[in-house]
């Protein structure tokens, strides 16, 4: 697979994760908040990894968004503005996969979706502007 196709696939899967999170949040009652938060984290992770791949960097195998954000910031300044959002979303990378580890509310799920959208929008803007 060529590089452009690989990048396209990373961003498509990220979009699918985010769309699925939002669909579940809006349409399932009660909302599966743990799944929504995990999908939001996964989307943000894939957006950041896609940005790295765009710049010929193989992303590390991690669910922690802070190191990914830091690597992106080494390519283009300003990514540190996402630190709080990455910290919040990183909590949802693994823990919600197991029962009773976090008490996640509908407000947490709503915030997770918004933070993933913010990261998506930032990555899209960073990918299309010069330093």
N, C-alpha and C positions, 0 to 999 in steps of 0.2 A: 504494500500500500504506500502511495506517495505521501509526502508530508502534508499537503493541503487536505487530502482525504482524512488523514489521521486527526488533524486539527478540527475539521468539520465534525467528525464523529465524537470527539471529546465534548464539543459545545452542544451537539444534538442530544447526547445523553444527559448533559447538565440541564438543558432545557426540558427534557422529558422528566427528570427528577423533580424539577421545580414545578412544572405543570401538574404532575401527579400529586405533589404535596398540596398545592392550592386546591385541586379538585377534591381531594379527600377532606380537606379542612372545610370547604364550602358545602359539600354534598353528603357527608357521612355524619350521622348523629347517633350516639355521641361521636364527636371528632376523635379520630385515633391520633391524639396529640404526639405520642412518642414517635409514631411512624412519620408524621408530618415533619417533626423536627429533624429526624434522621435524614429524610429525603432532602430537606432544605440544606443540611450540612453537606450531604453528598453533592448537591448541585454546586454549592460554593466551592467545594474542593475541586470539582472538575473544571469550573471556570478558571480557577487559579492555575491548575495544572495545564489546562489548554493554553493559557497565556505563556507559560514557561516553554511549552513545546513550540509555540509560535516563534520563540527566540532560540530554538535549537538547544534547549536544556531539557534533559531527561528528568522529570520530576521525581522526588524521593517517594518511596512507598510509605506514606504517612497519612493519617486522618487528621492530624493537628494542623489547623489552618495557619497558625502563626509562622512556622518556618516557611510555608509556601508563600505567605504574604511577604515575608522578609526577602525571599529570593526574588519575587516579582519586583520588590522595591529596589533591588540591586540593578535591575534592568531599567526601571523607570521610577523616578521619584514620586512620592505622594501616596504610595500604597499603605504607608503607616497610618493613614487616616482611617483605615479599615480595621485597626487593631482590636477595638472593643467588639465589633461585629464578629470578627474571626474568633475571638476568645469565647464569646457566647455560643456561637455555632459549634465550635470544637467540642464542647461538652456533649453534643448530640451525635458524635461520630461513632461511638461504640456503646456507651452506657445504655441508651434506650433499647438496645437489642436484647437486653436481659430484664426480666421482670423485677419490679420494685426497687430499682436502683435510683431513680429520680422521680420526683413528683412533678410532672409536666402539665401545665394548665393550658387552656385554650388561648390565653393571652401570650404564653410562651410560644405556642405554635404560630400564632399570628405574627409575632415579632420575628421568629425564625424565617418565615416566608419573606418578610420585608427585608431582613438583613441579606438573605440570599439574592434577592432582586437588586439590592444596592451593590453587592459585590459584582453581580453580572453586569450591571450598568457601568460600574467603574472599569471593569476589565474591557468591556466593549469600547469605552471612551479611550482608555489607555492604548488599546490596540490600534486605534485609528488616528492618534495624534502624535506629533513628534515630541521628544523630551521637553 
